[in-house]
Amino acid sequence: MKTRQTLIAAITSLAAIAAAAAPAMAGPTCGERTDIVRKLSHDFKEAPQSVGMVNNQAVIEVFVSEKGSWTIIASGTDGKSCVLSAGDGWQTDALAGLPGA
């Protein structure tokens, strides 16, 4: 349970850092959730795959395309979201093939 609480604290901190750093980064990484979701769908053909509750004020969402591109966003109850990470090569069953999984 302590590990889970540590992970939740780390994710929450990362989301806060991403939100604070957004003005200094090239291009917006935070904004209205509806705008970010629309852009992920239109530009990358990504759709919601998974969601996990961080606390009663935020969730982590994973968006994935059929081609394997993926984006992870943190979304708050205020309607704002921040992109935390993105990449290629998403595989739903990848853990099954890893040693120790």
FENBEL-V237463 format. One record per residue. N is the residue number from 1. PHI is phi in whole degrees, 0 to 359 (none if undefined). PSI is psi in whole degrees, 0 to 359 (* if undefined). D_CENTER is the distance of its C-alpha to the mean C-alpha in Angstrom with 2 decimals. Layout:
# FENBEL-V237463
N;PHI;PSI;D_CENTER / N;PHI;PSI;D_CENTER
This chain:
# FENBEL-V237463
1;none;322;22.45 / 2;296;321;22.48 / 3;298;319;19.98 / 4;297;317;17.52 / 5;295;322;18.24 / 6;295;318;17.79 / 7;297;315;14.34 / 8;298;318;13.36 / 9;297;319;15.12 / 10;295;317;13.45 / 11;295;317;9.84 / 12;298;318;11.45 / 13;296;318;13.32 / 14;298;317;10.61 / 15;297;319;9.05 / 16;295;319;12.75 / 17;296;316;13.55 / 18;299;318;11.05 / 19;294;319;12.57 / 20;289;326;15.99 / 21;276;348;15.84 / 22;307;316;14.75 / 23;297;333;18.45 / 24;276;344;19.52 / 25;273;156;17.23 / 26;288;120;18.45 / 27;82;153;16.98 / 28;286;136;14.75 / 29;244;353;11.15 / 30;231;153;11.29 / 31;174;192;13.16 / 32;295;135;14.00 / 33;304;317;11.43 / 34;300;321;14.14 / 35;292;317;14.54 / 36;293;315;11.02 / 37;297;318;11.03 / 38;298;317;14.59 / 39;293;318;14.00 / 40;299;320;11.47 / 41;290;312;14.19 / 42;289;310;17.12 / 43;279;326;16.43 / 44;241;357;14.52 / 45;58;34;15.52 / 46;266;141;12.06 / 47;233;157;12.03 / 48;302;133;10.10 / 49;245;317;10.63 / 50;214;156;9.43 / 51;215;144;8.72 / 52;221;137;9.75 / 53;282;127;11.60 / 54;276;308;11.40 / 55;200;194;14.67 / 56;283;5;16.65 / 57;236;358;14.91 / 58;205;152;11.12 / 59;229;156;8.64 / 60;255;132;5.24 / 61;236;142;4.72 / 62;246;126;5.11 / 63;247;136;7.45 / 64;223;144;10.42 / 65;259;166;13.81 / 66;295;335;17.18 / 67;277;352;17.74 / 68;103;0;14.87 / 69;289;150;12.51 / 70;214;154;8.79 / 71;218;137;5.63 / 72;247;127;1.95 / 73;236;153;2.54 / 74;254;129;5.12 / 75;237;134;8.15 / 76;258;167;11.63 / 77;291;348;14.89 / 78;277;0;16.19 / 79;88;2;14.37 / 80;265;148;12.43 / 81;224;153;8.79 / 82;229;137;7.56 / 83;283;124;5.80 / 84;264;324;5.23 / 85;196;159;6.20 / 86;204;157;7.87 / 87;184;196;11.02 / 88;233;166;13.68 / 89;83;27;15.46 / 90;297;132;13.17 / 91;226;119;15.69 / 92;295;325;15.51 / 93;257;15;18.73 / 94;298;325;18.46 / 95;296;330;18.78 / 96;298;333;22.07 / 97;265;356;23.65 / 98;276;142;22.79 / 99;302;135;25.62 / 100;84;358;25.33 / 101;276;*;22.75
